[in-house]
Amino acid sequence: MPAERLSMRKVREVLRLKYACGASVRTIARAVGIGHTLSFATQVGPGTAALVETIMRTKPHPEQGFRACLGILRLAKTYGDVRLEA
């Protein structure tokens, strides 16, 4: 799945939050709305959404499970939603 393109306004906001305010990466992602992994998984199906949610919940920090979740969503792009949900 290709990375979501950010508008220049969001890039400026990310830089402002990071360097002017000293915010953490997690806070910045929530504030700007980057990282819609669970919503993409919900579009694939309920089984995929449950798996992504479990991966994110079991990690100490949700960022640690992000790459695994992207791999699962990439499988949906390669094989289709129906085969991934089976």
N, C-alpha and C positions, 0 to 999 in steps of 0.2 A: 504494500500500500504506500503510495508516494506521500511524502511529508506535506502537511497542510501549509499552504503559502500564507505568509503573514503580510498584512498591509503595513505601510510605513508608519501609520499611527500606532499600531500594536508594537512594532519594533521600538519606537521611541518610548512607549510606555514601559516595555520590558527593561530597556536600558535605564530609564529613570528609577524604576523600582529597585533595580539591582545596585546601581552605583550611588544614586542620591539618597535612597532610603535604606539601603543595606538589607533588603528583604531576601528571604530564602527562596530557593528555586521552587519549592512546593507552593509557597505563598504567591509567587509571581504567576505560576501556572493556573492557580485558582482565580486570581484576579483578572487575568487577561483572557481566560477561557481556552487555553491550549490543552490538548490532551483529552479528546473525546472518545477514548478507547471503549468505555463501557457502552456508550450510545451506538458506536459502530457494531459492537458485538450484539446488541439488542436487535439491530436491523437484520443480522444474519439469522438469529433464532434464539429461543429461550435456553437451549442447552449450552450454546456458545457464550451467552451472557452470564450464565451461572458459572461456567468454567473461568471466565475472565475475572468475575467478581471474587471467586475463591482464590485465584492466584494473587490478586491484589490484596486480599484480606490476610492471607497467610504470611506475607512478607512483612518484615519489620517496617519497611518504608515502601510505599506503593511503587516508587520509581524502580525498585529492584525487580519487579515483575513485569515492567513495561515491555521489555524486549521480547519476552516469552509471549505476551499477549499480542504483540505485533506479528509475531510468527504465526500464531493461530489465525489471526485475521488475514494474513497473506495466503494461508491455505484456502480460505474461502474464495479469494480472488482466483487462485489457480484451479481449484476443483469444483467450485460452486457452493452455494449455500446449502443445497439439499444434501449433498454428500458429506459436508462437514457436520450437519446436524444428525446424520444417521448414526 
